[in-house]
Amino acid sequence: MYGVFADLHVPEPRANLGLLQFGAIGLGMGTALGASFADPDRPALLVCGDGGFMLGGLADFNTAVRHHADVVVVVMNDGAYGAEHIHFRQLDLDPAISTFQWPDFATVAEALGGRGYTVRSRADLEHVLRAVTERDRPVLIDVKLDPDAVAGARSH
C-alpha cells in the first residue's frame, strides 16, 4: 500500500487521513464514511487492500449505499494478505496460506446497491476513471494484482 499512497496527492493536508501507521486492517471503510459525513460536499476516496476490505469494508460499503455517501473505494486486490505473502516469499516459504478466493467485489458492490468496476488493464482503468466522474452512488473499483508482482515480492 505504501507504493500506492506515494502516487496519491491531495489539495491540502486536511484532505488526507492516513491509517497505515495504526496497522488497523479493516478500518478504512469506516474512516472513509466518517470523512464523507464530516464533509458531504467533497467525495471521499478510500484506497485499501482486499484483506482489509473483507475485514470490515463490506458491511460499511452497504452503510455508504444506504446513506448515499459520496465514496469511491479502490480495492488493491492481490487475492492475499499481501504483507504476509511477501514475507513468505522472502523466506522461501509457500505463501498459499496467505492467499484467498474472495468474492467478486464489483459484483458484490452492485448487489449492495453501489456501482462496481473491475480493473485488469490500463484500458479498464481509463474506462473506470471516466465512469467515476459520473457517479450517482458509492463506487467500488476492484484492481486485480498479481501478489508476486507487487513491490517486495520475489517470484520463483
ChimeraX attribute file (.defattr): number of C-alpha atoms within 10 A of each C-alpha:
attribute: neighborCount
match mode: 1-to-1
recipient: residues
	/A:1	14
	/A:2	8
	/A:3	9
	/A:4	10
	/A:5	11
	/A:6	8
	/A:7	7
	/A:8	9
	/A:9	10
	/A:10	8
	/A:11	7
	/A:12	7
	/A:13	8
	/A:14	7
	/A:15	13
	/A:16	14
	/A:17	13
	/A:18	10
	/A:19	14
	/A:20	12
	/A:21	6
	/A:22	8
	/A:23	8
	/A:24	10
	/A:25	16
	/A:26	20
	/A:27	18
	/A:28	26
	/A:29	28
	/A:30	18
	/A:31	17
	/A:32	26
	/A:33	23
	/A:34	15
	/A:35	21
	/A:36	20
	/A:37	19
	/A:38	10
	/A:39	12
	/A:40	15
	/A:41	9
	/A:42	13
	/A:43	16
	/A:44	23
	/A:45	22
	/A:46	19
	/A:47	20
	/A:48	24
	/A:49	23
	/A:50	25
	/A:51	23
	/A:52	19
	/A:53	25
	/A:54	15
	/A:55	14
	/A:56	16
	/A:57	22
	/A:58	18
	/A:59	14
	/A:60	18
	/A:61	28
	/A:62	18
	/A:63	17
	/A:64	27
	/A:65	19
	/A:66	14
	/A:67	13
	/A:68	16
	/A:69	23
	/A:70	24
	/A:71	27
	/A:72	25
	/A:73	22
	/A:74	21
	/A:75	24
	/A:76	22
	/A:77	23
	/A:78	23
	/A:79	20
	/A:80	23
	/A:81	19
	/A:82	25
	/A:83	14
	/A:84	14
	/A:85	24
	/A:86	24
	/A:87	16
	/A:88	18
	/A:89	17
	/A:90	14
	/A:91	10
	/A:92	12
	/A:93	11
	/A:94	10
	/A:95	20
	/A:96	10
	/A:97	11
	/A:98	17
	/A:99	16
	/A:100	13
	/A:101	7
	/A:102	13
	/A:103	10
	/A:104	12
	/A:105	22
	/A:106	21
	/A:107	17
	/A:108	17
	/A:109	22
	/A:110	15
	/A:111	12
	/A:112	19
	/A:113	17
	/A:114	24
	/A:115	22
	/A:116	22
	/A:117	23
	/A:118	19
	/A:119	21
	/A:120	11
	/A:121	11
	/A:122	9
	/A:123	9
	/A:124	13
	/A:125	16
	/A:126	11
	/A:127	12
	/A:128	16
	/A:129	12
	/A:130	10
	/A:131	13
	/A:132	17
	/A:133	8
	/A:134	8
	/A:135	14
	/A:136	12
	/A:137	19
	/A:138	28
	/A:139	27
	/A:140	27
	/A:141	24
	/A:142	24
	/A:143	21
	/A:144	16
	/A:145	16
	/A:146	12
	/A:147	22
	/A:148	17
	/A:149	12
	/A:150	16
	/A:151	11
	/A:152	15
	/A:153	18
	/A:154	17
	/A:155	12
	/A:156	6
